[in-house]
């Protein structure tokens, strides 16, 4: 390993030691994790908003049924992600979670594929 890699590993180990040993370090770690999670959710929301604004013509050219299915699939996926902690507490919950996420992804894919098909 190079000296740079060893230095980086030592820095990470030192930060982990400070979080573990320092009083209130666990609270600090939870706060940093919450801030990172909020930044990630903001990035996902910004990306979704940009996709919506760039594809408004495509969305409004869909039939009402397709648009409702697409928005419904996004809502189901969002609710499954929100309920991840509760659903992953049991084996059946994990299966339900995967079913919801895969089903909503399949619905969104089908709607997009159907909306691009030319049919009279």
N, CA, C and O atoms as CSV, one atom per row, in Angstrom:
chain,resi,resn,atom,element,x,y,z
A,1,UNK,N,N,0.838,-1.187,0.000
A,1,UNK,CA,C,0.000,0.000,0.000
A,1,UNK,C,C,0.877,1.242,0.000
A,1,UNK,O,O,1.995,1.250,0.514
A,2,UNK,N,N,0.332,2.271,-0.587
A,2,UNK,CA,C,1.086,3.516,-0.643
A,2,UNK,C,C,0.949,4.280,0.675
A,2,UNK,O,O,0.074,3.990,1.491
A,3,UNK,N,N,1.809,5.234,0.858
A,3,UNK,CA,C,1.792,6.058,2.062
A,3,UNK,C,C,0.493,6.863,2.145
A,3,UNK,O,O,-0.040,7.083,3.233
A,4,UNK,N,N,-0.008,7.297,0.996
A,4,UNK,CA,C,-1.245,8.082,0.961
A,4,UNK,C,C,-2.436,7.244,1.450
A,4,UNK,O,O,-3.283,7.740,2.194
A,5,UNK,N,N,-2.495,5.983,1.032
A,5,UNK,CA,C,-3.572,5.100,1.457
A,5,UNK,C,C,-3.496,4.840,2.962
A,5,UNK,O,O,-4.518,4.870,3.648
A,6,UNK,N,N,-2.318,4.590,3.465
A,6,UNK,CA,C,-2.151,4.368,4.908
A,6,UNK,C,C,-2.542,5.608,5.703
A,6,UNK,O,O,-3.160,5.505,6.762
A,7,UNK,N,N,-2.178,6.777,5.190
A,7,UNK,CA,C,-2.560,8.019,5.861
A,7,UNK,C,C,-4.074,8.168,5.920
A,7,UNK,O,O,-4.625,8.534,6.958
A,8,UNK,N,N,-4.750,7.884,4.804
A,8,UNK,CA,C,-6.208,7.993,4.777
A,8,UNK,C,C,-6.873,7.002,5.728
A,8,UNK,O,O,-7.847,7.342,6.399
A,9,UNK,N,N,-6.355,5.791,5.786
A,9,UNK,CA,C,-6.887,4.795,6.725
A,9,UNK,C,C,-6.676,5.258,8.156
A,9,UNK,O,O,-7.563,5.092,8.993
A,10,UNK,N,N,-5.519,5.834,8.453
A,10,UNK,CA,C,-5.234,6.334,9.803
A,10,UNK,C,C,-6.172,7.485,10.171
A,10,UNK,O,O,-6.608,7.581,11.318
A,11,UNK,N,N,-6.484,8.354,9.217
A,11,UNK,CA,C,-7.408,9.468,9.489
A,11,UNK,C,C,-8.799,8.938,9.802
A,11,UNK,O,O,-9.441,9.412,10.739
A,12,UNK,N,N,-9.270,7.975,9.043
A,12,UNK,CA,C,-10.597,7.392,9.289
A,12,UNK,C,C,-10.624,6.685,10.640
A,12,UNK,O,O,-11.595,6.803,11.387
A,13,UNK,N,N,-9.549,5.945,10.956
A,13,UNK,CA,C,-9.483,5.259,12.244
A,13,UNK,C,C,-9.465,6.255,13.398
A,13,UNK,O,O,-10.085,6.003,14.432
A,14,UNK,N,N,-8.774,7.373,13.247
A,14,UNK,CA,C,-8.733,8.402,14.290
A,14,UNK,C,C,-10.106,9.033,14.493
A,14,UNK,O,O,-10.522,9.265,15.628
A,15,UNK,N,N,-10.804,9.308,13.407
A,15,UNK,CA,C,-12.153,9.875,13.523
A,15,UNK,C,C,-13.079,8.879,14.204
A,15,UNK,O,O,-13.877,9.266,15.058
A,16,UNK,N,N,-12.986,7.593,13.838
A,16,UNK,CA,C,-13.817,6.562,14.472
A,16,UNK,C,C,-13.497,6.452,15.959
A,16,UNK,O,O,-14.402,6.263,16.772
A,17,UNK,N,N,-12.227,6.566,16.325
A,17,UNK,CA,C,-11.842,6.517,17.737
A,17,UNK,C,C,-12.411,7.709,18.497
A,17,UNK,O,O,-12.904,7.557,19.614
A,18,UNK,N,N,-12.344,8.895,17.894
A,18,UNK,CA,C,-12.900,10.090,18.549
A,18,UNK,C,C,-14.403,9.965,18.750
A,18,UNK,O,O,-14.922,10.350,19.798
A,19,UNK,N,N,-15.109,9.429,17.755
A,19,UNK,CA,C,-16.562,9.276,17.885
A,19,UNK,C,C,-16.884,8.258,18.961
A,19,UNK,O,O,-17.859,8.426,19.694
A,20,UNK,N,N,-16.090,7.212,19.071
A,20,UNK,CA,C,-16.341,6.161,20.056
A,20,UNK,C,C,-16.003,6.606,21.469
A,20,UNK,O,O,-16.754,6.322,22.402
A,21,UNK,N,N,-14.879,7.303,21.642
A,21,UNK,CA,C,-14.374,7.625,22.978
A,21,UNK,C,C,-14.925,8.943,23.517
A,21,UNK,O,O,-15.175,9.061,24.716
A,22,UNK,N,N,-15.114,9.917,22.663
A,22,UNK,CA,C,-15.532,11.249,23.118
A,22,UNK,C,C,-16.924,11.200,23.729
A,22,UNK,O,O,-17.792,10.478,23.237
A,23,UNK,N,N,-17.150,11.974,24.818
A,23,UNK,CA,C,-18.487,12.013,25.396
A,23,UNK,C,C,-19.460,12.689,24.427
A,23,UNK,O,O,-19.181,13.767,23.902
A,24,UNK,N,N,-20.578,12.057,24.204
A,24,UNK,CA,C,-21.558,12.584,23.267
A,24,UNK,C,C,-21.197,12.301,21.818
A,24,UNK,O,O,-21.825,12.843,20.909
A,25,UNK,N,N,-20.197,11.463,21.591
A,25,UNK,CA,C,-19.774,11.149,20.229
A,25,UNK,C,C,-20.843,10.410,19.444
A,25,UNK,O,O,-20.976,10.602,18.236
A,26,UNK,N,N,-21.609,9.561,20.133
A,26,UNK,CA,C,-22.691,8.843,19.465
A,26,UNK,C,C,-23.760,9.793,18.966
A,26,UNK,O,O,-24.300,9.621,17.873
A,27,UNK,N,N,-24.064,10.813,19.789
A,27,UNK,CA,C,-25.046,11.815,19.364
A,27,UNK,C,C,-24.536,12.604,18.161
A,27,UNK,O,O,-25.298,12.918,17.247
A,28,UNK,N,N,-23.252,12.921,18.170
A,28,UNK,CA,C,-22.660,13.631,17.042
A,28,UNK,C,C,-22.726,12.774,15.781
A,28,UNK,O,O,-23.051,13.273,14.704
A,29,UNK,N,N,-22.422,11.498,15.915
A,29,UNK,CA,C,-22.474,10.603,14.760
A,29,UNK,C,C,-23.893,10.499,14.214
A,29,UNK,O,O,-24.089,10.504,12.999
A,30,UNK,N,N,-24.889,10.404,15.102
A,30,UNK,CA,C,-26.282,10.356,14.649
A,30,UNK,C,C,-26.682,11.660,13.973
A,30,UNK,O,O,-27.430,11.647,12.995
A,31,UNK,N,N,-26.193,12.781,14.482
A,31,UNK,CA,C,-26.495,14.068,13.862
A,31,UNK,C,C,-25.884,14.196,12.475
A,31,UNK,O,O,-26.528,14.688,11.547
A,32,UNK,N,N,-24.631,13.749,12.337
A,32,UNK,CA,C,-23.976,13.793,11.033
A,32,UNK,C,C,-24.686,12.863,10.054
A,32,UNK,O,O,-24.880,13.213,8.890
A,33,UNK,N,N,-25.075,11.679,10.526
A,33,UNK,CA,C,-25.801,10.747,9.667
A,33,UNK,C,C,-27.151,11.321,9.247
A,33,UNK,O,O,-27.563,11.154,8.099
A,34,UNK,N,N,-27.836,11.989,10.158
A,34,UNK,CA,C,-29.109,12.624,9.813
A,34,UNK,C,C,-28.909,13.735,8.784
A,34,UNK,O,O,-29.711,13.874,7.861
A,35,UNK,N,N,-27.854,14.522,8.933
A,35,UNK,CA,C,-27.575,15.584,7.964
A,35,UNK,C,C,-27.252,15.009,6.589
A,35,UNK,O,O,-27.707,15.537,5.575
A,36,UNK,N,N,-26.481,13.943,6.547
A,36,UNK,CA,C,-26.164,13.297,5.271
A,36,UNK,C,C,-27.425,12.716,4.641
A,36,UNK,O,O,-27.618,12.819,3.430
A,37,UNK,N,N,-28.277,12.110,5.451
A,37,UNK,CA,C,-29.533,11.549,4.946
A,37,UNK,C,C,-30.433,12.641,4.379
A,37,UNK,O,O,-31.042,12.456,3.325
A,38,UNK,N,N,-30.521,13.768,5.062
A,38,UNK,CA,C,-31.348,14.868,4.561
A,38,UNK,C,C,-30.789,15.432,3.256
A,38,UNK,O,O,-31.550,15.774,2.351
A,39,UNK,N,N,-29.467,15.531,3.158
A,39,UNK,CA,C,-28.859,16.010,1.917
A,39,UNK,C,C,-29.139,15.034,0.770
A,39,UNK,O,O,-29.395,15.455,-0.358
A,40,UNK,N,N,-29.090,13.739,1.061
A,40,UNK,CA,C,-29.382,12.728,0.051
A,40,UNK,C,C,-30.842,12.814,-0.399
A,40,UNK,O,O,-31.122,12.744,-1.596
A,41,UNK,N,N,-31.768,12.964,0.540
A,41,UNK,CA,C,-33.177,13.095,0.184
A,41,UNK,C,C,-33.436,14.367,-0.614
A,41,UNK,O,O,-34.244,14.364,-1.542
A,42,UNK,N,N,-32.757,15.452,-0.258
A,42,UNK,CA,C,-32.888,16.689,-1.022
A,42,UNK,C,C,-32.385,16.502,-2.448
A,42,UNK,O,O,-32.995,16.997,-3.396
A,43,UNK,N,N,-31.264,15.781,-2.602
A,43,UNK,CA,C,-30.721,15.533,-3.943
A,43,UNK,C,C,-31.687,14.692,-4.774
A,43,UNK,O,O,-31.871,14.955,-5.962
A,44,UNK,N,N,-32.300,13.691,-4.162
A,44,UNK,CA,C,-33.274,12.874,-4.883
A,44,UNK,C,C,-34.483,13.715,-5.279
A,44,UNK,O,O,-34.971,13.601,-6.403
A,45,UNK,N,N,-34.969,14.552,-4.376
A,45,UNK,CA,C,-36.096,15.419,-4.684
A,45,UNK,C,C,-35.779,16.418,-5.786
A,45,UNK,O,O,-36.610,16.665,-6.660
A,46,UNK,N,N,-34.597,16.987,-5.751
A,46,UNK,CA,C,-34.186,17.932,-6.790
A,46,UNK,C,C,-34.082,17.245,-8.145
A,46,UNK,O,O,-34.473,17.809,-9.167
A,47,UNK,N,N,-33.556,16.027,-8.148
A,47,UNK,CA,C,-33.460,15.262,-9.383
A,47,UNK,C,C,-34.853,14.936,-9.923
A,47,UNK,O,O,-35.088,15.038,-11.127
A,48,UNK,N,N,-35.773,14.548,-9.049
A,48,UNK,CA,C,-37.142,14.263,-9.470
A,48,UNK,C,C,-37.833,15.500,-10.027
A,48,UNK,O,O,-38.538,15.419,-11.033
A,49,UNK,N,N,-37.637,16.637,-9.383
A,49,UNK,CA,C,-38.242,17.883,-9.854
A,49,UNK,C,C,-37.690,18.259,-11.228
A,49,UNK,O,O,-38.432,18.689,-12.110
A,50,UNK,N,N,-36.387,18.091,-11.395
A,50,UNK,CA,C,-35.788,18.416,-12.690
A,50,UNK,C,C,-36.313,17.489,-13.780
A,50,UNK,O,O,-36.612,17.941,-14.885
A,51,UNK,N,N,-36.428,16.202,-13.480
A,51,UNK,CA,C,-36.991,15.269,-14.457
A,51,UNK,C,C,-38.420,15.652,-14.811
A,51,UNK,O,O,-38.809,15.596,-15.978
A,52,UNK,N,N,-39.198,16.038,-13.815
A,52,UNK,CA,C,-40.577,16.440,-14.063
A,52,UNK,C,C,-40.633,17.658,-14.977
A,52,UNK,O,O,-41.404,17.681,-15.936
A,53,UNK,N,N,-39.821,18.669,-14.683
A,53,UNK,CA,C,-39.846,19.895,-15.478
A,53,UNK,C,C,-39.365,19.657,-16.915
A,53,UNK,O,O,-39.878,20.270,-17.851
A,54,UNK,N,N,-38.384,18.772,-17.089
A,54,UNK,CA,C,-37.860,18.514,-18.417
A,54,UNK,C,C,-38.792,17.642,-19.256
A,54,UNK,O,O,-38.710,17.669,-20.484
A,55,UNK,N,N,-39.667,16.878,-18.628
A,55,UNK,CA,C,-40.519,15.944,-19.349
A,55,UNK,C,C,-42.001,16.262,-19.201
A,55,UNK,O,O,-42.831,15.355,-19.275
A,56,UNK,N,N,-42.346,17.503,-18.997
A,56,UNK,CA,C,-43.754,17.864,-18.829
A,56,UNK,C,C,-44.575,17.539,-20.066
A,56,UNK,O,O,-45.702,17.060,-19.941
A,57,UNK,N,N,-44.049,17.781,-21.242
A,57,UNK,CA,C,-44.796,17.487,-22.460
A,57,UNK,C,C,-45.071,15.990,-22.572
A,57,UNK,O,O,-46.171,15.579,-22.940
A,58,UNK,N,N,-44.075,15.187,-22.254
A,58,UNK,CA,C,-44.258,13.733,-22.297
A,58,UNK,C,C,-45.311,13.294,-21.300
A,58,UNK,O,O,-46.163,12.462,-21.613
A,59,UNK,N,N,-45.254,13.853,-20.096
A,59,UNK,CA,C,-46.226,13.465,-19.070
A,59,UNK,C,C,-47.635,13.875,-19.447
A,59,UNK,O,O,-48.575,13.105,-19.248
A,60,UNK,N,N,-47.799,15.065,-19.984
A,60,UNK,CA,C,-49.144,15.531,-20.330
A,60,UNK,C,C,-49.670,14.906,-21.613
A,60,UNK,O,O,-50.868,14.974,-21.887
A,61,UNK,N,N,-48.781,14.292,-22.410
A,61,UNK,CA,C,-49.256,13.608,-23.606
A,61,UNK,C,C,-49.711,12.186,-23.299
A,61,UNK,O,O,-50.277,11.525,-24.170
A,62,UNK,N,N,-49.479,11.702,-22.087
A,62,UNK,CA,C,-49.954,10.375,-21.682
A,62,UNK,C,C,-51.452,10.420,-21.434
A,62,UNK,O,O,-52.032,11.478,-21.191
A,63,UNK,N,N,-52.061,9.244,-21.501
A,63,UNK,CA,C,-53.473,9.170,-21.144
A,63,UNK,C,C,-53.599,9.347,-19.631
A,63,UNK,O,O,-52.623,9.203,-18.894
A,64,UNK,N,N,-54.801,9.657,-19.185
A,64,UNK,CA,C,-55.023,9.819,-17.739
A,64,UNK,C,C,-54.722,8.533,-16.985
A,64,UNK,O,O,-54.204,8.569,-15.869
A,65,UNK,N,N,-55.049,7.392,-17.597
A,65,UNK,CA,C,-54.800,6.106,-16.942
A,65,UNK,C,C,-53.304,5.864,-16.765
A,65,UNK,O,O,-52.861,5.430,-15.701
A,66,UNK,N,N,-52.526,6.149,-17.814
A,66,UNK,CA,C,-51.079,5.951,-17.716
A,66,UNK,C,C,-50.447,6.904,-16.708
A,66,UNK,O,O,-49.588,6.510,-15.919
A,67,UNK,N,N,-50.880,8.151,-16.742
A,67,UNK,CA,C,-50.332,9.135,-15.806
A,67,UNK,C,C,-50.663,8.764,-14.369
A,67,UNK,O,O,-49.813,8.894,-13.488
A,68,UNK,N,N,-51.886,8.304,-14.119
A,68,UNK,CA,C,-52.275,7.890,-12.764
A,68,UNK,C,C,-51.462,6.683,-12.312
A,68,UNK,O,O,-51.047,6.610,-11.155
A,69,UNK,N,N,-51.232,5.730,-13.225
A,69,UNK,CA,C,-50.433,4.553,-12.868
A,69,UNK,C,C,-48.988,4.946,-12.563
A,69,UNK,O,O,-48.378,4.416,-11.634
A,70,UNK,N,N,-48.446,5.875,-13.345
A,70,UNK,CA,C,-47.066,6.318,-13.114
A,70,UNK,C,C,-46.935,7.025,-11.771
A,70,UNK,O,O,-46.040,6.708,-10.987
A,71,UNK,N,N,-47.818,7.980,-11.500
A,71,UNK,CA,C,-47.765,8.693,-10.222
A,71,UNK,C,C,-48.064,7.758,-9.060
A,71,UNK,O,O,-47.469,7.887,-7.990
A,72,UNK,N,N,-48.978,6.822,-9.262
A,72,UNK,CA,C,-49.271,5.833,-8.217
A,72,UNK,C,C,-48.070,4.958,-7.910
A,72,UNK,O,O,-47.805,4.643,-6.750
A,73,UNK,N,N,-47.336,4.564,-8.955
A,73,UNK,CA,C,-46.149,3.738,-8.718
A,73,UNK,C,C,-45.085,4.513,-7.941
A,73,UNK,O,O,-44.402,3.945,-7.088
A,74,UNK,N,N,-44.942,5.807,-8.233
A,74,UNK,CA,C,-44.003,6.622,-7.465
A,74,UNK,C,C,-44.446,6.737,-6.006
A,74,UNK,O,O,-43.618,6.683,-5.096
A,75,UNK,N,N,-45.739,6.896,-5.787
A,75,UNK,CA,C,-46.258,7.019,-4.425
A,75,UNK,C,C,-46.062,5.721,-3.647
A,75,UNK,O,O,-45.682,5.755,-2.477
A,76,UNK,N,N,-46.319,4.573,-4.285
A,76,UNK,CA,C,-46.134,3.283,-3.609
A,76,UNK,C,C,-44.664,3.069,-3.267
A,76,UNK,O,O,-44.345,2.616,-2.168
A,77,UNK,N,N,-43.770,3.389,-4.194
A,77,UNK,CA,C,-42.338,3.233,-3.936
A,77,UNK,C,C,-41.890,4.156,-2.798
A,77,UNK,O,O,-41.108,3.747,-1.940
A,78,UNK,N,N,-42.381,5.390,-2.789
A,78,UNK,CA,C,-42.037,6.328,-1.722
A,78,UNK,C,C,-42.521,5.815,-0.368
A,78,UNK,O,O,-41.783,5.860,0.617
A,79,UNK,N,N,-43.752,5.330,-0.322
A,79,UNK,CA,C,-44.288,4.824,0.949
A,79,UNK,C,C,-43.531,3.579,1.412
A,79,UNK,O,O,-43.319,3.394,2.610
A,80,UNK,N,N,-43.124,2.728,0.474
A,80,UNK,CA,C,-42.333,1.553,0.850
A,80,UNK,C,C,-40.985,1.977,1.418
A,80,UNK,O,O,-40.510,1.388,2.389
A,81,UNK,N,N,-40.367,2.989,0.825
A,81,UNK,CA,C,-39.090,3.465,1.347
A,81,UNK,C,C,-39.240,4.115,2.711
A,81,UNK,O,O,-38.361,3.989,3.563
A,82,UNK,N,N,-40.357,4.812,2.922
A,82,UNK,CA,C,-40.594,5.420,4.228
A,82,UNK,C,C,-40.800,4.340,5.298
A,82,UNK,O,O,-40.365,4.498,6.439
A,83,UNK,N,N,-41.461,3.254,4.922
A,83,UNK,CA,C,-41.782,2.194,5.881
A,83,UNK,C,C,-40.722,1.100,5.933
A,83,UNK,O,O,-40.981,0.026,6.475
A,84,UNK,N,N,-39.558,1.343,5.392
A,84,UNK,CA,C,-38.512,0.318,5.335
A,84,UNK,C,C,-38.169,-0.230,6.717
A,84,UNK,O,O,-38.079,-1.445,6.893
A,85,UNK,N,N,-37.978,0.639,7.685
A,85,UNK,CA,C,-37.563,0.187,9.026
A,85,UNK,C,C,-38.599,-0.743,9.643
A,85,UNK,O,O,-38.237,-1.739,10.270
A,86,UNK,N,N,-39.880,-0.433,9.476
A,86,UNK,CA,C,-40.923,-1.286,10.048
A,86,UNK,C,C,-41.093,-2.578,9.266
A,86,UNK,O,O,-41.299,-3.639,9.855
A,87,UNK,N,N,-41.009,-2.497,7.956
A,87,UNK,CA,C,-41.226,-3.700,7.151
A,87,UNK,C,C,-40.072,-4.682,7.266
A,87,UNK,O,O,-40.280,-5.888,7.132
A,88,UNK,N,N,-38.880,-4.205,7.507
A,88,UNK,CA,C,-37.736,-5.101,7.571
A,88,UNK,C,C,-37.582,-5.772,8.934
A,88,UNK,O,O,-36.598,-6.475,9.162
A,89,UNK,N,N,-38.532,-5.568,9.842
A,89,UNK,CA,C,-38.471,-6.215,11.152
A,89,UNK,C,C,-38.939,-7.661,11.111
A,89,UNK,O,O,-38.712,-8.400,12.069
A,90,UNK,N,N,-39.580,-8.081,10.042
A,90,UNK,CA,C,-40.057,-9.466,9.950
A,90,UNK,C,C,-39.773,-10.002,8.554
A,90,UNK,O,O,-39.526,-9.246,7.615
A,91,UNK,N,N,-39.816,-11.324,8.443
A,91,UNK,CA,C,-39.561,-11.949,7.148
A,91,UNK,C,C,-40.635,-11.627,6.129
A,91,UNK,O,O,-40.335,-11.385,4.960
A,92,UNK,N,N,-41.883,-11.623,6.564
A,92,UNK,CA,C,-42.987,-11.299,5.660
A,92,UNK,C,C,-42.893,-9.835,5.231
A,92,UNK,O,O,-43.181,-9.505,4.080
A,93,UNK,N,N,-42.498,-8.969,6.140
A,93,UNK,CA,C,-42.351,-7.556,5.817
A,93,UNK,C,C,-41.306,-7.311,4.745
A,93,UNK,O,O,-41.474,-6.444,3.887
A,94,UNK,N,N,-40.221,-8.082,4.797
A,94,UNK,CA,C,-39.188,-7.953,3.773
A,94,UNK,C,C,-39.748,-8.350,2.410
A,94,UNK,O,O,-39.493,-7.681,1.408
A,95,UNK,N,N,-40.511,-9.440,2.377
A,95,UNK,CA,C,-41.123,-9.866,1.114
A,95,UNK,C,C,-42.106,-8.826,0.595
A,95,UNK,O,O,-42.148,-8.548,-0.603
A,96,UNK,N,N,-42.896,-8.251,1.496
A,96,UNK,CA,C,-43.844,-7.204,1.099
A,96,UNK,C,C,-43.095,-5.992,0.565
A,96,UNK,O,O,-43.482,-5.417,-0.452
A,97,UNK,N,N,-42.018,-5.603,1.250
A,97,UNK,CA,C,-41.235,-4.444,0.817
A,97,UNK,C,C,-40.680,-4.659,-0.588
A,97,UNK,O,O,-40.815,-3.792,-1.452
A,98,UNK,N,N,-40.051,-5.824,-0.818
A,98,UNK,CA,C,-39.519,-6.104,-2.149
A,98,UNK,C,C,-40.632,-6.165,-3.183
A,98,UNK,O,O,-40.453,-5.693,-4.306
A,99,UNK,N,N,-41.770,-6.735,-2.829
A,99,UNK,CA,C,-42.903,-6.783,-3.754
A,99,UNK,C,C,-43.387,-5.390,-4.133
A,99,UNK,O,O,-43.677,-5.128,-5.300
A,100,UNK,N,N,-43.475,-4.497,-3.151
A,100,UNK,CA,C,-43.920,-3.134,-3.433
A,100,UNK,C,C,-42.929,-2.387,-4.322
A,100,UNK,O,O,-43.325,-1.726,-5.283
A,101,UNK,N,N,-41.655,-2.492,-4.002
A,101,UNK,CA,C,-40.640,-1.763,-4.776
A,101,UNK,C,C,-40.532,-2.323,-6.192
A,101,UNK,O,O,-40.491,-1.559,-7.156
A,102,UNK,N,N,-40.486,-3.641,-6.324
A,102,UNK,CA,C,-40.378,-4.239,-7.653
A,102,UNK,C,C,-41.653,-3.996,-8.448
A,102,UNK,O,O,-41.589,-3.715,-9.644
A,103,UNK,N,N,-42.815,-4.101,-7.799
A,103,UNK,CA,C,-44.074,-3.841,-8.495
A,103,UNK,C,C,-44.194,-2.410,-8.978
A,103,UNK,O,O,-44.665,-2.166,-10.089
A,104,UNK,N,N,-43.774,-1.464,-8.159
A,104,UNK,CA,C,-43.856,-0.064,-8.587
A,104,UNK,C,C,-42.852,0.230,-9.700
A,104,UNK,O,O,-43.150,1.002,-10.612
A,105,UNK,N,N,-41.667,-0.376,-9.635
A,105,UNK,CA,C,-40.684,-0.181,-10.716
A,105,UNK,C,C,-41.198,-0.790,-12.019
A,105,UNK,O,O,-41.040,-0.197,-13.086
A,106,UNK,N,N,-41.811,-1.967,-11.937
A,106,UNK,CA,C,-42.354,-2.609,-13.133
A,106,UNK,C,C,-43.501,-1.783,-13.717
A,106,UNK,O,O,-43.612,-1.646,-14.935
A,107,UNK,N,N,-44.345,-1.239,-12.856
A,107,UNK,CA,C,-45.453,-0.406,-13.335
A,107,UNK,C,C,-44.926,0.841,-14.034
A,107,UNK,O,O,-45.405,1.196,-15.110
A,108,UNK,N,N,-43.947,1.506,-13.435
A,108,UNK,CA,C,-43.370,2.705,-14.057
A,108,UNK,C,C,-42.731,2.356,-15.397
A,108,UNK,O,O,-42.893,3.094,-16.369
A,109,UNK,N,N,-42.012,1.247,-15.459
A,109,UNK,CA,C,-41.385,0.825,-16.715
A,109,UNK,C,C,-42.438,0.539,-17.780
A,109,UNK,O,O,-42.291,0.955,-18.930
A,110,UNK,N,N,-43.497,-0.167,-17.400
A,110,UNK,CA,C,-44.555,-0.499,-18.352
A,110,UNK,C,C,-45.250,0.747,-18.862
A,110,UNK,O,O,-45.528,0.856,-20.057
A,111,UNK,N,N,-45.534,1.682,-17.979
A,111,UNK,CA,C,-46.208,2.921,-18.394
A,111,UNK,C,C,-45.326,3.705,-19.363
A,111,UNK,O,O,-45.816,4.201,-20.377
A,112,UNK,N,N,-44.049,3.821,-19.066
A,112,UNK,CA,C,-43.150,4.571,-19.943
A,112,UNK,C,C,-43.023,3.871,-21.294
A,112,UNK,O,O,-43.025,4.523,-22.339
A,113,UNK,N,N,-42.912,2.546,-21.270
A,113,UNK,CA,C,-42.825,1.793,-22.522
A,113,UNK,C,C,-44.103,1.954,-23.343
A,113,UNK,O,O,-44.033,2.152,-24.556
A,114,UNK,N,N,-45.252,1.872,-22.709
A,114,UNK,CA,C,-46.526,2.019,-23.415
A,114,UNK,C,C,-46.734,3.441,-23.930
A,114,UNK,O,O,-47.327,3.634,-24.992
A,115,UNK,N,N,-46.254,4.429,-23.191
A,115,UNK,CA,C,-46.468,5.808,-23.634
A,115,UNK,C,C,-45.610,6.148,-24.850
A,115,UNK,O,O,-45.936,7.080,-25.585
A,116,UNK,N,N,-44.536,5.422,-25.075
A,116,UNK,CA,C,-43.675,5.664,-26.222
A,116,UNK,C,C,-44.087,4.869,-27.458
A,116,UNK,O,O,-43.580,5.103,-28.555
A,117,UNK,N,N,-45.012,3.929,-27.269
A,117,UNK,CA,C,-45.478,3.119,-28.384
A,117,UNK,C,C,-46.488,3.927,-29.188
A,117,UNK,O,O,-47.378,4.567,-28.628
A,118,UNK,N,N,-46.339,3.887,-30.479
A,118,UNK,CA,C,-47.251,4.633,-31.330
A,118,UNK,C,C,-48.435,3.753,-31.678
A,118,UNK,O,O,-48.294,2.725,-32.340
A,119,UNK,N,N,-49.593,4.169,-31.224
A,119,UNK,CA,C,-50.808,3.396,-31.517
A,119,UNK,C,C,-51.964,4.359,-31.704
A,119,UNK,O,O,-52.068,5.373,-31.015
A,120,UNK,N,N,-52.818,4.030,-32.633
A,120,UNK,CA,C,-53.988,4.888,-32.876
A,120,UNK,C,C,-55.218,4.179,-32.362
A,120,UNK,O,O,-56.323,4.711,-32.459
